[in-house]
C-alpha cells in the first residue's frame, strides 16, 4: 500500500481549503504577465487556515488547476474573470 507524500523540494506546506473557494471573488486577485509577448493571467487566492492559524496564498498553476476542478465539480463558472487583458 502506497501512501502519497509531497516532495519537500516541490511543496512548502499541505493544508485544506474548501473547493468552492476557487469560484468566489472573495480573497481572489489576478495579475497579467507577459512571456515572449504572450499575455498570461495568473490567479491568486488568499486563504486563512484557522485550524493552524496560518495565512496562505494559492497561486499560479495550482490555482488554475483548482479553478478548473471547481468549475467541473460544481458545474459553475467562477464569479471572477478567468482572463484579464492589458489596458
BAFI-3210 file (N, C-alpha, C; in Angstrom, 3 decimals, decimal comma, padded with zeros to 6 digits):
// residues 87
n [1|2|3|4|5|6|7|8|9|10|11|12|13|14|15|16|17|18|19|20|21|22|23|24|25|26|27|28|29|30|31|32|33|34|35|36|37|38|39|40|41|42|43|44|45|46|47|48|49|50|51|52|53|54|55|56|57|58|59|60|61|62|63|64|65|66|67|68|69|70|71|72|73|74|75|76|77|78|79|80|81|82|83|84|85|86|87]
n.u [000,854|000,682|001,466|000,662|002,981|004,011|006,604|009,266|010,935|009,287|006,870|005,730|003,984|001,207|-002,265|-005,791|-008,486|-011,711|-013,137|-014,914|-013,909|-012,439|-014,097|-015,150|-015,143|-014,151|-011,234|-009,701|-007,411|-005,961|-003,241|-001,714|000,682|003,489|005,096|007,480|006,002|003,463|000,435|-000,408|-002,751|-002,458|-003,665|-004,477|-005,150|-006,010|-005,888|-007,035|-006,008|-007,666|-007,518|-004,777|-003,948|-002,727|-001,756|-002,162|-001,167|-002,493|-001,559|-000,832|-000,099|-001,204|-003,480|-004,850|-005,420|-007,085|-009,219|-010,254|-010,958|-012,905|-014,800|-015,665|-016,589|-018,642|-020,118|-020,223|-019,271|-016,488|-016,952|-015,507|-013,430|-011,806|-009,744|-007,675|-007,165|-004,689|-004,438]
n.v [-001,186|002,073|005,197|008,445|011,119|014,458|015,925|017,399|019,264|020,383|021,101|023,365|023,498|021,600|021,868|022,235|023,463|024,740|023,556|025,201|027,722|028,435|029,447|031,781|035,382|036,563|037,145|036,686|037,547|038,704|038,812|040,199|038,849|038,853|036,805|036,412|038,120|037,043|037,184|036,269|035,289|035,224|033,677|034,330|033,327|034,257|032,626|031,736|029,523|028,442|026,398|025,935|028,477|029,986|031,928|031,668|031,773|030,753|030,083|030,688|027,860|025,921|027,281|027,690|025,045|024,270|026,068|025,118|022,457|022,983|024,280|022,165|020,258|021,667|022,477|025,138|028,427|030,488|033,352|035,518|037,099|034,817|035,428|038,251|041,356|043,417|046,876]
n.w [000,000|-000,968|000,357|-000,388|-000,468|-000,185|-002,160|-000,623|-001,831|-003,668|-002,514|-000,180|002,041|003,290|003,318|004,061|002,105|001,248|-001,800|-003,130|-002,739|-004,958|-006,854|-006,061|-005,723|-003,429|-001,640|-003,887|-006,453|-009,510|-011,816|-014,707|-016,761|-018,986|-021,325|-023,658|-025,360|-025,047|-023,354|-019,996|-017,604|-014,200|-011,397|-007,967|-004,656|-001,468|001,608|004,790|007,125|009,616|011,473|011,896|012,277|010,171|007,343|003,843|000,390|-002,534|-005,733|-009,268|-011,318|-009,612|-008,591|-011,027|-011,831|-009,701|-010,005|-012,431|-011,699|-009,696|-011,283|-012,903|-010,967|-009,577|-011,690|-012,537|-013,519|-012,486|-010,306|-011,134|-013,586|-015,775|-017,407|-017,832|-019,496|-021,127|-020,396]
ca.u [000,000|001,499|000,909|001,214|003,685|004,518|008,061|009,582|011,545|008,243|005,705|006,124|003,089|-000,043|-003,380|-007,107|-009,320|-012,894|-013,019|-015,739|-013,064|-011,852|-015,117|-015,630|-014,241|-013,554|-009,840|-009,092|-006,945|-005,237|-002,261|-001,382|002,117|003,834|006,283|007,676|004,861|002,213|-000,113|-000,898|-003,427|-002,061|-004,641|-004,008|-006,197|-005,567|-006,672|-006,676|-006,186|-008,000|-007,095|-003,369|-003,686|-001,739|-002,233|-001,557|-001,542|-002,523|-001,426|-000,199|-000,644|-002,064|-004,762|-005,514|-005,952|-008,202|-010,349|-010,822|-011,598|-014,129|-015,753|-016,220|-017,308|-019,859|-020,780|-020,412|-018,110|-016,110|-017,590|-014,480|-012,933|-010,703|-008,640|-007,692|-006,453|-003,875|-005,192]
ca.v [000,000|003,289|006,399|009,617|012,109|015,544|016,077|018,623|020,253|020,943|021,524|024,065|023,127|020,979|022,310|022,025|024,629|024,300|023,674|026,333|028,919|028,738|030,017|033,009|036,520|036,932|036,723|036,374|038,612|038,182|039,709|039,895|038,749|038,602|035,992|036,395|038,840|036,329|037,531|035,196|035,668|034,406|033,836|034,226|033,237|034,324|031,701|031,661|028,208|028,730|025,278|026,103|029,912|030,353|032,517|031,072|032,264|029,690|030,878|030,101|026,627|025,297|027,998|027,424|023,676|024,228|026,769|024,186|021,355|023,514|024,537|020,864|019,637|022,419|022,812|026,593|029,250|031,345|034,666|036,500|036,799|033,853|036,068|039,712|041,852|044,627|048,124]
ca.w [000,000|-001,113|000,965|-001,076|000,346|-001,029|-002,252|000,113|-002,712|-004,517|-001,729|001,043|003,138|002,877|004,151|003,457|001,813|000,518|-003,251|-003,572|-002,657|-006,254|-007,727|-005,424|-005,874|-002,149|-001,449|-005,188|-007,330|-010,666|-012,421|-016,089|-017,023|-020,390|-021,587|-025,116|-025,945|-024,831|-022,040|-019,137|-016,366|-013,057|-010,314|-006,587|-003,638|-000,078|002,414|006,208|007,727|011,013|012,319|012,240|012,418|009,164|006,094|002,658|-000,931|-003,532|-006,948|-010,436|-011,882|-008,602|-008,609|-012,306|-011,778|-008,752|-010,643|-013,413|-010,976|-009,066|-012,376|-013,303|-009,853|-009,268|-012,951|-012,492|-013,841|-011,360|-010,226|-011,471|-014,939|-015,834|-018,146|-017,827|-020,660|-020,910|-020,536]
c.u [000,888|000,779|001,502|001,836|004,190|006,046|008,432|010,257|010,518|007,086|006,183|005,305|001,827|-001,119|-004,674|-007,789|-010,541|-012,720|-013,808|-014,989|-012,640|-012,868|-015,575|-014,627|-013,584|-012,145|-009,144|-008,555|-006,138|-004,297|-002,000|000,127|002,324|005,118|006,403|006,473|003,525|001,690|-000,635|-001,572|-002,995|-003,027|-003,976|-005,226|-005,540|-006,479|-006,126|-007,018|-006,400|-007,519|-005,654|-002,957|-002,581|-002,427|-001,459|-001,977|-001,394|-002,520|-000,864|-000,903|-001,565|-003,434|-005,531|-006,144|-007,169|-009,420|-011,040|-011,554|-012,911|-015,200|-016,429|-017,091|-018,647|-020,671|-021,160|-019,127|-017,745|-016,798|-016,564|-014,003|-011,765|-009,484|-008,787|-006,858|-005,678|-004,728|-004,442]
c.v [001,234|004,492|007,615|010,601|013,209|015,567|017,415|019,674|020,920|021,562|022,139|023,592|022,505|021,438|022,095|023,363|024,133|024,528|024,870|027,664|029,381|029,151|031,387|034,150|036,970|036,342|036,311|037,655|037,978|039,259|039,243|039,919|038,494|037,788|035,870|036,993|038,101|036,681|036,294|035,804|034,692|034,717|033,597|034,147|033,320|033,426|031,659|030,278|028,429|027,626|025,452|027,571|030,374|030,960|031,902|031,844|031,094|030,396|030,055|028,860|025,927|025,955|027,698|026,034|023,624|024,989|025,815|023,036|021,828|023,787|023,233|020,272|020,325|022,763|024,294|027,271|030,088|032,705|035,788|036,154|035,800|034,451|037,577|040,170|043,106|045,846|049,054]
c.w [000,000|-000,503|000,248|-000,097|-000,579|-001,025|-001,631|-000,760|-003,630|-003,739|-000,423|002,243|002,542|003,854|003,392|003,223|001,046|-000,990|-003,777|-003,506|-004,043|-007,309|-007,232|-005,581|-004,565|-002,064|-002,739|-005,814|-008,445|-011,187|-013,846|-016,240|-018,507|-020,461|-023,102|-025,847|-025,836|-023,445|-021,300|-017,920|-015,282|-011,917|-008,960|-005,668|-002,274|000,736|003,834|006,724|009,219|011,955|012,794|012,381|011,467|007,946|004,938|001,421|-001,891|-004,879|-008,105|-010,945|-010,892|-008,596|-009,889|-012,323|-010,864|-009,259|-011,603|-012,729|-010,343|-010,117|-012,804|-012,197|-009,592|-010,508|-012,993|-012,914|-012,615|-011,444|-010,389|-012,883|-014,895|-016,550|-018,025|-019,021|-020,305|-021,145|-021,455]
res [x|x|x|x|x|x|x|x|x|x|x|x|x|x|x|x|x|x|x|x|x|x|x|x|x|x|x|x|x|x|x|x|x|x|x|x|x|x|x|x|x|x|x|x|x|x|x|x|x|x|x|x|x|x|x|x|x|x|x|x|x|x|x|x|x|x|x|x|x|x|x|x|x|x|x|x|x|x|x|x|x|x|x|x|x|x|x]
***
